[in-house]
Amino acid sequence: MNADDFESVLRGWEYFHSLRLVPETWTVIRVDGRGFTRFTAERFDKPFDPRFRDLMVTTAKALLEEFGGLYAYTESDEISVLFPPKWNAFSRELEKIVSITAGLASATFTHAAGEPTHFDSRVWVGVNEDRVVDYFRWRQVDAARCALNGWCYWTLRKENSGVREATEILEGMPVGEKNELLFRHGINFNDLPVWQRRGIGLYGEMYEKVGYNPKTGEAVPATRRRVKVDDTLPMKDEYDVFLRGLLRRSPEPSPREEPG
């Protein structure tokens, strides 16, 4: 067998390389921290630490800008980045999308944190705006659930409950009782920072900047684009309206680079 035939045979066993995203669909790439329960427990305050939040925002911003996303949403140790139907980075090859986005998230977080960390990546596709809105409302509901559970768990732990005891107390406990548990410890869940309960959104916004014309010496207004970090997202129906407004914007810029 000559070298070309040999290569062709072996490449044929790259069975999943030809998989591509469904054309003309909305795409969400979600990255999740691997082993972050132990990683955060040893390094950050519980249940929430602004230092960890800032690391996740930095990572979300890198994903949004590098790949030309429309919206990024982060809660806990996960980030979801939305891309419009015409997005065609990496020719929509699934293997490249999940490997490169996981790689960038891992590298960005590691560089910012100063310690090695890893993310995995998955892809969700939506056929229309309604499904996209459903997706992000689902993730926001998850944020609220995780926040309530986290506050209850760590409140019990700080009251000298062990891991098993705190877990058993909360297992099957209704939401109302969890709120009462916190209230008995002087915590009103609804008064906690919005970003803890609803997550954080990142998206492009236009702003006016005053420049300087060196020839005339005059101030010159200019419109620029930047990433807005929104830590006071609305919820429920208001979040629905907010999301639909983002979906109907003009497509974001293409990725900075599309490796072969």
C-alpha positions as CSV (number, residue, x, y, z in Angstrom):
1,M,0.0,0.0,0.0
2,N,1.5,3.3,-1.0
3,A,1.7,6.3,1.4
4,D,-1.3,8.1,0.0
5,D,-3.6,5.1,0.2
6,F,-2.3,4.3,3.7
7,E,-3.1,7.8,4.9
8,S,-6.6,7.7,3.3
9,V,-7.4,4.5,5.1
10,L,-6.3,5.8,8.5
11,R,-8.0,9.1,8.0
12,G,-11.2,7.2,7.3
13,W,-11.2,6.1,10.9
14,E,-11.6,9.8,12.1
15,Y,-15.2,8.8,12.1
16,F,-16.6,11.8,13.9
17,H,-14.6,14.5,12.0
18,S,-17.3,15.0,9.4
19,L,-20.0,15.9,12.0
20,R,-21.3,19.4,11.6
21,L,-23.9,21.6,13.3
22,V,-27.3,21.6,11.8
23,P,-27.3,24.4,9.2
24,E,-29.2,27.7,9.9
25,T,-29.8,26.9,13.6
26,W,-29.1,29.0,16.6
27,T,-26.1,27.6,18.5
28,V,-25.1,27.7,22.1
29,I,-21.8,26.5,23.3
30,R,-21.7,25.7,27.0
31,V,-18.4,25.1,28.8
32,D,-18.3,23.7,32.4
33,G,-15.5,23.6,34.9
34,R,-14.1,20.1,35.4
35,G,-13.5,19.3,39.1
36,F,-14.4,22.8,40.2
37,T,-16.2,21.7,43.3
38,R,-12.9,20.7,44.9
39,F,-11.0,23.5,43.2
40,T,-13.2,26.2,44.5
41,A,-13.6,24.7,48.0
42,E,-9.9,24.9,48.6
43,R,-9.4,28.5,47.2
44,F,-12.5,30.6,47.4
45,D,-15.1,31.8,50.0
46,K,-18.4,29.9,50.0
47,P,-21.1,30.0,48.8
48,F,-20.0,32.9,46.5
49,D,-16.8,34.7,46.0
50,P,-16.4,37.8,43.8
51,R,-12.9,36.7,42.9
52,F,-14.3,33.5,41.3
53,R,-17.1,35.5,39.7
54,D,-14.6,37.8,38.1
55,L,-12.6,34.8,36.7
56,M,-15.7,33.4,35.1
57,V,-16.6,36.8,33.6
58,T,-13.1,37.1,32.2
59,T,-13.4,33.7,30.6
60,A,-16.9,34.4,29.2
61,K,-15.7,37.6,27.7
62,A,-12.8,35.8,25.9
63,L,-15.2,33.3,24.4
64,L,-17.6,35.9,23.4
65,E,-15.0,38.1,21.6
66,E,-12.8,35.4,20.2
67,F,-15.6,33.5,18.4
68,G,-18.0,36.4,17.6
69,G,-20.8,35.5,19.9
70,L,-24.0,37.4,20.4
71,Y,-24.6,36.8,24.1
72,A,-22.7,35.1,26.9
73,Y,-24.3,34.0,30.2
74,T,-22.4,32.7,33.2
75,E,-23.6,31.2,36.5
76,S,-21.8,29.0,38.9
77,D,-18.9,27.3,37.0
78,E,-20.6,27.3,33.6
79,I,-20.7,29.7,30.6
80,S,-23.2,29.6,27.7
81,V,-22.3,31.5,24.5
82,L,-25.0,32.2,21.9
83,F,-24.3,32.3,18.1
84,P,-26.7,33.3,15.4
85,P,-27.9,30.9,12.6
86,K,-25.5,32.3,10.0
87,W,-22.4,31.7,12.3
88,N,-20.0,29.5,10.3
89,A,-16.8,29.4,12.3
90,F,-14.7,26.3,11.7
91,S,-17.2,25.4,8.9
92,R,-19.5,24.4,11.9
93,E,-17.3,21.3,12.5
94,L,-18.4,19.9,15.9
95,E,-15.1,18.4,16.9
96,K,-13.3,21.7,16.3
97,I,-16.0,23.8,18.0
98,V,-16.0,21.8,21.3
99,S,-12.2,21.2,21.4
100,I,-11.2,24.8,20.7
101,T,-13.8,26.5,22.9
102,A,-12.9,24.2,25.8
103,G,-9.2,24.9,25.2
104,L,-9.7,28.7,25.2
105,A,-11.8,28.6,28.3
106,S,-9.2,26.5,30.1
107,A,-6.3,28.6,29.0
108,T,-8.1,31.9,29.8
109,F,-9.2,30.8,33.3
110,T,-5.8,29.2,34.0
111,H,-3.9,32.4,33.0
112,A,-6.2,34.6,35.1
113,A,-6.2,32.3,38.1
114,G,-2.5,31.4,38.0
115,E,-3.4,27.7,38.4
116,P,-4.2,25.0,35.9
117,T,-7.9,24.3,35.4
118,H,-9.9,22.5,32.8
119,F,-13.3,23.0,31.1
120,D,-15.3,20.6,28.9
121,S,-17.6,21.9,26.1
122,R,-20.9,20.9,24.6
123,V,-23.2,22.2,21.9
124,W,-26.9,23.0,22.0
125,V,-28.9,23.9,18.9
126,G,-32.2,25.7,18.7
127,V,-34.5,25.9,15.7
128,N,-36.0,29.3,16.5
129,E,-36.0,32.3,18.9
130,D,-38.5,30.7,21.3
131,R,-36.2,27.7,21.9
132,V,-33.2,30.1,22.5
133,V,-35.3,32.1,25.0
134,D,-36.3,28.8,26.7
135,Y,-32.6,27.8,26.9
136,F,-31.4,30.9,28.7
137,R,-34.5,31.0,31.0
138,W,-33.7,27.4,31.9
139,R,-30.1,28.3,32.8
140,Q,-31.3,31.2,34.9
141,V,-33.7,29.0,36.8
142,D,-30.8,26.7,37.4
143,A,-28.8,29.6,38.7
144,A,-31.5,30.5,41.2
145,R,-31.8,26.8,42.3
146,C,-28.0,26.5,42.8
147,A,-27.8,29.8,44.6
148,L,-30.6,28.8,47.1
149,N,-29.1,25.4,47.6
150,G,-25.6,26.7,48.0
151,W,-26.6,29.3,50.6
152,C,-28.6,26.8,52.6
153,Y,-25.8,24.2,52.4
154,W,-23.0,26.5,53.5
155,T,-25.1,28.2,56.1
156,L,-25.6,24.8,57.7
157,R,-21.9,23.9,57.3
158,K,-20.9,27.1,59.0
159,E,-23.2,26.2,61.9
160,N,-21.1,23.1,62.4
161,S,-23.1,20.6,60.3
162,G,-21.0,18.0,58.6
163,V,-21.2,17.3,54.9
164,R,-23.6,14.3,55.2
165,E,-25.8,16.0,57.8
166,A,-26.2,19.2,55.7
167,T,-26.9,17.2,52.6
168,E,-29.5,15.0,54.3
169,I,-31.3,18.0,55.9
170,L,-31.7,19.7,52.5
171,E,-32.6,16.6,50.5
172,G,-36.2,16.9,49.4
173,M,-36.8,20.1,51.3
174,P,-39.3,22.4,49.5
175,V,-38.1,25.8,48.3
176,G,-40.2,27.6,50.9
177,E,-38.6,25.8,53.7
178,K,-35.2,26.5,52.4
179,N,-36.0,30.2,52.3
180,E,-37.3,29.9,55.9
181,L,-34.0,28.2,56.9
182,L,-32.0,31.1,55.6
183,F,-34.4,33.6,57.2
184,R,-33.8,32.0,60.6
185,H,-30.1,32.7,60.1
186,G,-30.7,36.3,59.2
187,I,-30.5,35.9,55.5
188,N,-33.3,37.1,53.1
189,F,-32.6,35.2,49.8
190,N,-34.3,38.0,47.8
191,D,-31.9,40.6,49.2
192,L,-28.8,38.7,48.1
193,P,-26.8,40.2,45.1
194,V,-28.7,39.8,41.9
195,W,-25.7,38.2,40.1
196,Q,-25.8,35.4,42.6
197,R,-29.5,34.6,42.0
198,R,-29.8,35.3,38.3
199,G,-26.3,34.9,36.8
200,I,-24.4,37.5,34.7
201,G,-24.9,38.4,31.0
202,L,-22.3,39.8,28.6
203,Y,-23.2,41.4,25.3
204,G,-22.0,44.2,22.9
205,E,-23.1,47.8,23.4
206,M,-22.3,51.0,21.5
207,Y,-21.0,54.0,23.4
208,E,-19.8,57.5,22.5
209,K,-16.1,58.3,23.0
210,V,-14.5,61.7,22.5
211,G,-11.4,61.6,20.4
212,Y,-8.9,64.2,19.3
213,N,-8.0,65.5,15.9
214,P,-4.3,66.4,16.0
215,K,-4.6,68.5,12.8
216,T,-7.4,70.8,13.9
217,G,-7.0,70.4,17.7
218,E,-10.7,69.7,17.9
219,A,-12.5,67.1,20.0
220,V,-14.2,64.6,17.7
221,P,-17.0,62.3,18.9
222,A,-16.8,58.7,17.8
223,T,-19.0,55.6,18.3
224,R,-17.3,52.6,19.7
225,R,-18.3,49.1,20.7
226,R,-17.5,47.3,23.9
227,V,-18.6,44.3,25.9
228,K,-21.1,45.1,28.6
229,V,-21.0,43.0,31.8
230,D,-24.6,43.0,33.1
231,D,-24.8,41.7,36.7
232,T,-28.4,42.9,37.3
233,L,-30.2,40.8,34.7
234,P,-34.1,40.8,34.8
235,M,-36.0,37.6,35.3
236,K,-39.0,35.7,34.1
237,D,-41.1,37.6,31.5
238,E,-38.7,40.7,31.7
239,Y,-35.8,38.4,30.9
240,D,-37.8,37.0,27.9
241,V,-38.2,40.6,26.5
242,F,-34.5,41.3,27.2
243,L,-33.4,38.2,25.3
244,R,-35.6,38.7,22.3
245,G,-34.2,42.2,22.0
246,L,-30.7,40.7,21.8
247,L,-31.7,38.1,19.3
248,R,-33.0,40.7,16.8
249,R,-29.8,42.7,16.8
250,S,-27.5,42.7,13.9
251,P,-25.0,39.7,13.9
252,E,-21.9,40.2,15.9
253,P,-18.5,40.3,14.3
254,S,-16.9,37.2,12.9
255,P,-14.4,35.3,15.0
256,R,-10.9,36.9,15.1
257,E,-9.4,33.9,13.4
258,E,-10.7,30.6,12.0
259,P,-7.9,28.1,12.2
260,G,-7.7,25.3,9.6
